[in-house]
């Protein structure tokens, strides 16, 4: 098993500049009221933010490159 997390483990990109984390991959751990969410970055850092700061990355079927897509329907 790889010691580094895979791309699929962190399917979101943090879009805002808060905390100097803009453009970094992250994963959603929990969603609370008023669009608050707990997210985690690959280095283990966790923060509370808003779902509006997340962009879901979806792999394109044809070329395998990630495509940015907004999604507010969290599981």
C-alpha positions as CSV (number, residue, x, y, z in Angstrom):
1,X,0.0,0.0,0.0
2,X,1.2,3.5,-0.8
3,X,2.1,5.8,2.1
4,X,0.7,8.8,0.1
5,X,-3.0,9.4,-0.3
6,X,-4.3,8.8,-3.8
7,X,-6.2,11.4,-5.9
8,X,-9.5,9.7,-5.2
9,X,-9.0,10.0,-1.5
10,X,-9.2,13.9,-1.8
11,X,-11.8,14.6,-4.5
12,X,-12.3,18.3,-3.7
13,X,-10.2,21.4,-4.3
14,X,-10.2,24.2,-1.8
15,X,-11.0,27.4,-3.7
16,X,-10.6,30.2,-1.1
17,X,-7.5,31.8,0.1
18,X,-8.2,31.2,3.8
19,X,-5.3,29.6,5.6
20,X,-3.1,29.7,2.5
21,X,-4.7,26.5,1.2
22,X,-6.1,27.7,-2.1
23,X,-5.8,25.1,-4.8
24,X,-5.0,22.2,-2.5
25,X,-6.8,18.9,-2.6
26,X,-9.0,18.1,0.3
27,X,-11.8,15.7,1.5
28,X,-15.1,16.4,3.2
29,X,-15.4,14.8,6.6
30,X,-18.7,16.3,7.8
31,X,-21.4,18.9,6.8
32,X,-23.2,20.9,9.5
33,X,-25.8,23.6,9.5
34,X,-25.6,26.8,7.5
35,X,-23.3,25.1,4.9
36,X,-20.5,24.7,7.4
37,X,-18.2,21.7,6.8
38,X,-15.2,20.0,8.2
39,X,-12.5,19.3,5.6
40,X,-9.1,17.5,5.8
41,X,-6.0,18.1,3.6
42,X,-3.5,15.4,2.6
43,X,-1.0,16.6,5.3
44,X,-3.6,15.9,8.0
45,X,-4.6,19.5,8.7
46,X,-8.3,19.9,9.4
47,X,-10.4,23.1,9.2
48,X,-14.0,24.2,9.4
49,X,-15.1,26.1,6.3
50,X,-18.1,26.4,4.0
51,X,-19.1,24.1,1.2
52,X,-19.0,27.2,-1.1
53,X,-15.2,27.0,-0.8
54,X,-15.0,23.5,-2.3
55,X,-14.9,22.5,-5.9
56,X,-15.4,18.9,-6.8
57,X,-13.0,17.4,-9.3
58,X,-14.5,14.9,-11.7
59,X,-12.3,12.7,-14.0
60,X,-13.2,13.2,-17.7
61,X,-14.2,10.0,-19.4
62,X,-12.3,10.6,-22.6
63,X,-8.9,11.9,-21.5
64,X,-8.6,11.1,-17.8
65,X,-7.9,14.7,-16.9
66,X,-9.8,16.3,-14.0
67,X,-12.6,18.7,-14.8
68,X,-13.8,21.2,-12.3
69,X,-17.4,21.0,-11.3
70,X,-19.4,22.6,-8.6
71,X,-21.5,20.3,-6.5
72,X,-23.6,21.1,-3.5
73,X,-25.2,17.6,-3.2
74,X,-22.9,16.1,-0.6
75,X,-23.4,12.5,0.5
